[in-house]
Amino acid sequence: MRITDLRPEATAAAAAVRVALAVVAAREDADTVVEKGRFDLATGTDLASQDAIREILMRAHPEHAFVGEESGFDVAVGDRSHWLVDPICGTRNFASRIPLYAVNVALVVDRVVVVAAVGDGAHGEVFVAERGRGAWRDESGALTRIAVDPKSTVVTLDPGRPGGPATDLAAATLAALVRASRWELRVLGSSLDLAYLAAGRLGAVRHFSRIPPLHFAAGTLLVSEAGGVVSDGRGAPWTIDAEGLIATSTPELRDALLGITAH
């Protein structure tokens, strides 16, 4: 199966991610750093990556609205289908030359993610998914199906930005998981962990705070189409309005992670 066998939006999303990965690899204007808030920043590369993505998507599919991290995620799209774009997820890692960051592109129709493409910024891998059809690694146009690994014991946690109830929950959960001694714990600092879960490299991902869906939308579709389970922080099915995120290779692992915090 080839990338051209997918719906045109999926082909365009994968193409946009590939162009953005080239921009990111070149670190175009990376030394320009703007502080957007406490523990939040953007680089010139974020802006260049988003511009490259926008150009491809809007040329190929102008019928869909465009919502990008660096153009404001409060853009009102109403009932229109729209792209959700995070040009670099893990900007702090990127700026610090820590090789854990992603390029995320998702298409939302009727408030449901139907197409996703995610690029591994440091390694150049591209993953793509279509709702109801599957998830794949895109290898120069040839698609190789990916699947979660139900045997993986690696769990990643992301407490989000400090402050508020989510921080307390993250701290309690981390302490409980360490004491349980059942899983290998990691913190990646990027939604790249969702692509890694879908590709069978992790067993579970948990993000605690409510973060705009453009960070997670693409990765959640990858996980679900790779056979995983995607829930909100309470274990209900994840939606673009969800508070928190738990993605796992199996329902049993999700229930175990939810249960261990309650004890």
N, C-alpha and C positions, 0 to 999 in steps of 0.2 A: 504494500500500500504506500502511496506517495502523498505528500502534502497537498498536491493538486486534486486529490480525490475528496478532500474535505470541502465543506461549504465555503464560499468565497470569503466570508468574514474571518474564518479560521486561517485561511491562507494569508490574508492581509495582516492579521494579528501576528502570525509567526514572522512574516517578512519585516514588519515594523520592529519587532523585538530584535531581529538579527541586525538591522541597521543601528538600532540604539546600542546594542552590545559593542559595535565597532566604535561608536562615539565614547562609550564608557571605557573601553580598553585603551583608547588614545588619551584618556584623562583630559579631554578638551576643556580648558578653562577651569581645571580642578582647584587651582589656587585661589579662585574667587569664592569666598565663603560668606554667607549671609546668615546671621543668627535670627531664626524665626520665632524664637521663644526659649524658655528654659528647657534645656536638654533637646533642642530641636534646631536643625540647621539645614541649609541647602548650599550646594556648590554650583558653580557655573556649568558643571557637567550635567547636573540634574536638569537645568534649563535646556541645555543643548540636546540632551536625550529626549526630553519631552517634545521639543520642537520637531525632532526627526520623526518621532512616532506620530505626532499630529499630522504632519505633512502626508505621510503614507496612508493613514487611516481615513483622513478627510478627503483625500483625492480618490480613494477606492470606494468609500462608502459615506458620502456626505449626508445620507439620510439619517445617520445616527448622530446624536449629540456627543460632545467630547467633554469629559470631566477629568482634569489632570491634577495631580498633587500640587504642582507649582503654579497652577492658575486658579486655585481655590476650589476646595471640594464642597463648597456650599452652593455651587451653581445650580439654579433651579432648572430641572429638566422635565418636570411634570410627568406625564405618562409616556414621554418619548423614550424609545430605545436609546441607549447611550453606552459609550465606551468609558470604562474606568481605568485610569492609567497612573501607575506609580513608576516614574522614570528611573529611580534608584531607591529600592527599599533596603534600608541599612546604610543611609548616607554617612552616618558617623563611622561605620566600619570602612566605607569607601574612602572617606577623607583621611582616615588613620592608616590606610593601606592594609587593613585586615580583610582577607579575601572571602568575605561572607556578605554578599549583597545581590539583589535581584532586580530584574526589569519585569514589571507586571502589566499585562494588558488583558482586560476582560470586557466582554459585551454583555450588557444586561437588557433583557426584553421582558416587559411585564414584571419587573422587579425580581427576575430570576436570571442567574448567570448561565448563559448558553454557550459561550465560547471563551476559551482561555489560552493565553500563551505566556510562558514564564522563561526568562533567560537567566542563567547563572552568570553573573557579571564577571567573576574571576576566571571561570573555566570555559565560558562560551557555549555551554550546553543549552539547548532550547527544548522546552517541553510544551506540548499543545494538547488541548482536550476539547471535545464537543459533547454537550449534554446528550446522553442516551447512546453515544457511539463509542466512547472510550477515551483513553489517555495514552499519549505516545511521546517518545523521544524523537525529535526531528533531526535526522542525521543527513544533512545536505539534501533535504527533500525526501529522503526515504524514512518512513515511519516505523519505529520499533515499539511495540506495545509495552507499557510499564505496569507494574502491579505492586501493591503494598506487600510488606513481609510480616505476616502474623507472628513470626518468631522473634522479631527484633525486640530487644530490651532497652533501646536507647530512647530516652524521653527528653525533649527540649522544653524549657520554660522561658517565658518572656514576661517579666512583671510589668512592663510598660513604663510610662513616665511616673516618677515618684509622687506620692501623695494620694490621699483618699482611700476608700474601702478596698479598692483593687490591690493596693500595695499591701495592706494587712492580710488579705486573702493569699496573695502570692507568697508572702513570708511564711504564713502558716502552712501552706501547701508544700513549700520547699522543705521546711523542717520535717514535716510528716513523711515526705518521700525519702529524705536522707535517712531517717530513723528506720524506715521500712526495709531498706537494703535490698530492694527487689529490682530496681532499675538503674541504668547508667544515666546520669543527668548531665545535660548540656544547656548552655545559653548561647544562641547564635546571634541575637540582636537583629534579625531580619526575617521576613516572611519566606525567605528562601527555604526555611525548614519545612514548609508545606510541600514544596517540590521534591525535597529529599524524602519526605514521608511517602509521597506517591511513587517515587522511584525505588522504594524498598530499602532505603538507607537508614530510616528511623522507624520507631514503633509508634510514637505519639508526639503530638505538639500541643502545648497549652499556652494561650495568650490570655491575660487577665483583664486588662482595661478595655473600655469601649473605644475602638480605633476606627476611623473612617474606613468603609468597606473597600475602597480602592487598594488598600494594602493587602487585603486577604482574598478578594473576590476570585482572582485567577487561581490562586493556590487551592482554594476550597473545591473548585470544580475538578482540578487535577486529582485531588485526593479521592473524591467521591467516584470519579470515573475510573480510578485505579483500584477500586474495590474497598476503599476505606470508609470510615464513618465520620461525619462532620457535624458537630453540635455547638450550641452556644454554651455559655458558662454554666448553665444549669442542666445541660444534657438534652435540651430540646433541639429539634432540627435547626441548623444554622440558616439565618436569612441575612440580607444585607442590612437589616436593622438590629442585628443581634448585639447583645452585651457579652463580651468575652468570646472565646473560641477554644474548643477542644476537638482535635482531629486525631483519630487513632486508626490503627490497622484493623481492629476488631471491636464489636460492641462490648465484649467482655472487658477489654482493656479500658475503654471509656468509663465503664461502670466502676472499675477498680480505682481509677484515678479520681473519680468523683467521690467515691466512698471513703477513700483514705483521708481526705481532708476533713470529713465529718467526724472522724473518731478522735 
